[in-house]
Amino acid sequence: MSLNKMDLSSFEKDRSKNCTLESPIDDRLKNEPCWLGIDEAGRGPVLGPLVYGICFSPIADKDKFREMGFADSKTLTEEQRESIFQKICETNNMIGWMVDILSPTYISRSMLRRAKYNLNALSHDCAIGLVQKALNRGVNIAEVYVDTVGDPAKYQAKMQDIFPSIQVTVAKKADSLFPVVSAASICAKVARDRAVKNWQFAEGVYIQDNNFGSGYPNDPATKKFLKENIDDVFGFPNFVRFSWSTAALILEREAVSVVWEDDEVETQESSGTSSLLQYFKKADEDQKMQRHRFFTESSLSHLTAL
């Protein structure tokens, strides 16, 4: 990877899968204590990936770091973000970065599975995973600063418990309080902007100049895209997060209704009626011993089995 480039080709090979991108890690970042910031881009939109980013730099260079003029990515234009990201890459002896691109397909599958995995839990796990990846790459992390998701005190306690040797600070609006979080915000936003701008639809959908709006549910251009690109059977292209209520309501109203076999069986069992499937059970199969998939996916066991 060149120093001034964030190469998304690995993500673009299969946009249904997650992808991690990272900068080169200079020896200074391994040998000197570093502070690390964490932030995300694309949490709210119904379209496109969610990107988590981290940025890290030697604590000894905090004053130099602040002089680079970092700010919350949401307050900057795309051109300003790209310019600052260029500076980050050119200063790789002082700054390192890493981003996790979470595909819309992954987000939808996670949030819609039977054992619920909500967006907060997904975000926490992604942030924690990025810190661990940096540690695995040898970065000498001494301080971590995080823009909160959910209750800051609980989130901080959770991270501090996982990384006891690192000083962890979780705060609201951390991207405006700590420049290293602002830098992480810029890295995440640059990655998401590029992923969305260059999105190619595997389903054959053509959108002129990829003009589908900001991706936020209340954007008229986004609403128009959703209404015009729904399939009666298959729903939306994989660019859409099916788990968002905006998409779910359109599917419920416009798409073909589906009754899943296991839901039908559960309804029959709860009403005291028998399912036709009961007649195809093996003679020696004890129905009482069959545990519902929910308990298996949730790793729940009987107390007597512990």
N, C-alpha and C positions, 0 to 999 in steps of 0.2 A: 504494500500500500504506500503510495507517495505521501509525503508529509502534508500536502495541502489538499488531500482528497479523502472523502468518505465514500468508499466503494460499496454500493448497495447491490452489486451483481449477485452475490450469494443469496440475498433475500428475493431478488427478482426472478431467480430460477424457479422458485416455488413460493408464491405469496401466501399460501395457506399455512406455512410453517413459520415459527419464530426464528429470529436470527440475532446473533450478537456481533457487533462491530467494535473494534478498539484501535487505539493509537499505539505506536511503538512505546515501550516502557524504558525510559532512560535510567541509567544506573543510579542517578541522584534520587530518583523516586523510590528506589529500593533501599538505598543506604541512609537517607535522611528522613526523619519523622515528617509525615505529610498530613494535611487536612484534606477532607474529601466531602464534596457536596452531592446531594441527590435530588433530582426533580424529574417531572414527567411532562409529556406533551401529548395532547389528544385524549384526555380522560373523558371529556363530555360528548364529543361527536358520535353520531350514529354511523359514520362512514370512516373507513380507513383504520390503520393500526394505532395502537397505543404504544408510545415509546418512553422508556425510562432511561435516564442518563446519569452518569457520574462523572465528576471532574476532580482531579487531585493534583496537589502541588506541595512542595516543601513548606513547612511552617515558617522557616527562616525567610522565605520570599513573600510573606503575606503583604508587606507594603508594596512591593513591585507588582504583585498580583492585583491589588486594589487600583493601581495606577492604569491598568489596562481598560478601565471603563466598563466593566461588566454591569448589566442590568437585567431585570426580569425580561425574558424573551417576549412576553406578551406586550411589552411597551415599545418594542423595536419593530422596524419594518423588516421585510424579508431580506432586503439588500444589506441592512445593518447587521442582521444576524449572520449572514454569509461572510461579511467582512470581518466580524469579530471571530467567527469560527476559523477563518484563514489565519488570523493572528495566533489563535490557540495552537493550530497545527505547526506554525512556524516557530513556536516557542516550546518545542517538544522536550527540550532539556529542563524545562521548568514546569510544564503542564502535561498531564496525561488525561485521556478520556476513554469512556466505554459506554455503549448504548445497547439496550435490549429492545428489539422491535417485536412487539406482540401482535400477531396477525389478527384480523377481524374474525377469522374462522376459529382460532384458538380461544378468543374472548367469548364468542357465542357458545362454543362447546362447553367451556368451563362454567359459564353462568347458567346454562340450561340443563346440566346433568342432574341426575336424581339427587345425589349427595351434593347439596348446594355449595357453590364456591363463589362468593360474591366478589364484587369489584374491589372492595377494600382489602380483603384477604389476598386476592390476586396481586394487588399493588404492593402490599407489604412483602409478600414472598419474592416479588421481582426485585425490589429495592435491597432486601437482605441478600438475595442471590448475587446481585452486582457487587456488593461489598465483599462477599466471599470470593467471587471471581478475581477481584483486584488483589485480595490477599494471596490467592493461589498463584497469581502472576508475580508475586514477590513485592508488591507495593507496601511500603512501611507506613501503614495507616495508624495515626495516633488520635485523630479527631474526626468525627463524622457529624455533618450537619444535614438535616432532612426537612423538606417541606412536608408538613403533616398530611396524613390521610386518616380521618377519624379523630379520636381523642388524642391530643399530643402527649399527655402524661402516660397513657397506656401504651402508646406506640413506642415512646422513648424507653419505658421499662422493658418492653418486649425486646427491643434491639439491644439494650444494655445487657440483658440476660444472655443473649446469644453471643455478644462480643464484649465480654467483661473487661478486657484489657484496653478497650478503646473508649475514649470519652465521647459519648453520644449526646447530641442536642437536637431535639425535634421541636419545631416551632411553626406556628401559623405565619404565612407570608415570609418564610425563610428565604425565598428567592429575592426578596427586597432587603433582607437584613444581612445576608452573608454573601459576599461576592462569589465564593466558590460554588454556592447553590445556583446563583445566577448563571455562572458558566455552564453548569450541568444542564440548566434549563435551555440554554442556547444550543448545546449539543443535541439534546433531545428534539428540540423544535426543528433544527436543520434536518435531522434524519427523517422526521415525519413529513416535513414539507416536500422533501425530495421523493420520498416513497409515494406520496399522494399525487404529486405533479406527474410522475412518470408511470402511474398505474396503468397496466395493460390488463384488460378483462379477458380471462380465459373463456368466458361464456360467449364471446363474440360481440359483446355490447360495444357500441361506438358512441362516445360522447365528444362532441367537437371541443377541442382545446381542454378536455377534461373539466368542463364547466359544470360542476355539480355543487357549487357553493362552498361554504365553510365546513360543511359536514354536521353542523349543529342542527338539532331537530326543528328549531324555530326559523331556520333560514329558508325563505321561499324557494330558492334554487335547489336546495337539498330536498325539500318536500316534492318539488316537481320531478327530480331525478327518481325518487322512490316510487312515485305514482306511475311513472312512465316505464319503469324497468322492473316490473314484477311479473313473474311467471306463475300461472295458475297452480302448477304442480310443484315446481322446484323453488319457488319463492324468489329471493333476490340473488344478484351476483355475490360472490364471496367478498366483495368490497364492503358489504353491509354487515353490521352487527345485528344479527337476528334477535339477540337477547334484549335489545333496547325496546322499550314500550312503544316508541314511535313506529318501529318496524313491525312489532308484534300486532299492533292494532290494524295496520294496513293488511297484513297477512290474514288476520281473522275476518276482515271485511271483504277482501278481494280474492283470496286464494281458495282452493278446494279444501273442504274439511276432511280431516283424517282422524280415524279412530284407531289407536294403537292396540294391538292384541293384548298386551299385558294389562293395559288400563281396563279393557273390556272384562278380562278375567277377574281383576280386583273388584270391579263393580258387581259382578255376578256373585262373587264370594261374600261380599259385604251384605248383599241382599238376601243371602241364604239359598240362592239358586245354584245349580251345578253347571259347569262349563263342559262343552263337548270334549275338551281336551282331557277331562278326567277319565274318559273311557279308553284313552290310549296310554295310561300309566302302566308300568310293569306291575305284575301281581304282588311282588314283594316290596314295592316302593312305599315307604311309610310317609304319607303326606305331612304328618306333623313334624317330621324332621327336616322338611324343606324350608330353609330360611329365606326370607325376602332379600332381594338384591341390595336393598337400602342398607341392611345391617352389615353385609359384606363390604360394600363400598365405603361405609363409615368406620370400618375396623372395630365394630362393636362385638363384644363377646358376653356370654352368660357369666354371671358373677361366680358361679361354681366352677367355671372353666379356667379362671385366672390362677 
